[in-house]
Amino acid sequence: MENDKRLAAFAKLLDIMDELREKCPWDRKQTFESLRNNTIEETYELADAVIKKDLNEIRKELGDLLLHIVFYAKIGSETGEFDIADVINGICDKLVYRHPHVFGNVDVNNDSEQVVKNWEQLKLSEKDGNKTVLSGVPVALPALVKANRIQEKVSAVGFDWDNRHQVWEKVIEEYNEVQTEIENKNSEHLEQEFGDLIFAIVNAARLYDVDPETALERTNKKFINRFEYLEQQTIKQGRSLKTMTLDEMNEIWEEAKKFD
């Protein structure tokens, strides 16, 4: 009964998309390229809802993202290249193939890290000889997310620290190189060393099971909340941030921490 309900809901969405594509001038003119930016926006809105742990928003944003998947598949069906069934069957086949510990006889001893390593090895075996470990990392990923994904992929094939504590030596090394370039006043090298330092910190976060993108976004939101509190208190006092000393602002900033 539950399965019938889900199938009926999905069929309804497909029927609506068919009608929109036929009768709505805006929907009719859309292409893969024109949808791209909106898809990226919807993905970030879902990610934001996840950070907020807003289940109602997550539900709604999942719907928006599902609409885009159906939209792309509809366009693909019009050119005869693929349709929604091809999309679904493709991911089903991939999931079964890449989970031999579930659908086959591979034993991972309930080890999630071994699952990841097997996943990456199976991905490589699916590709032709010109593909590499890092070829599957999307070029358009934001730099912080990309750094983390790069490190995850190379780790899955054994290119990683023997002991995660060793990463701090690399962080300190990169920090010292930043300090050297600051003293040398070499702006070009300084940018490179900052990049190396950030990359090393992202690696450290990964090794300690912290997602750096999520961690940084939570810090962004915390900073925004504290700064908005600072602004609000300043306005209540009839003052301007531009005329306040740093010590005066820090006093209110410390108050704001109580509301984290």
Secondary structure, DSSP 8 states (H G I E B T S, - for coil): -HHHHHHHHHHHHHHHHHHHHHH-HHHHH--HHHHHHHHHHHHHHHHHHHHHT-HHHHHHHHHHHHHHHHHHHHHHHHHTS--HHHHHHHHHHHHHHT-HHHHSS---TT-HHHHHHHHHHHHHHHS-TT--TTTTS-TTS-HHHHHHHHHHHHHHTT-S-SSGGGHHHHHHHHHHHHHHHHHHT-HHHHHHHHHHHHHHHHHHHHHTT--HHHHHHHHHHHHHHHHHHHHHHHHHTT--GGGS-HHHHHHHHHHHGGG-
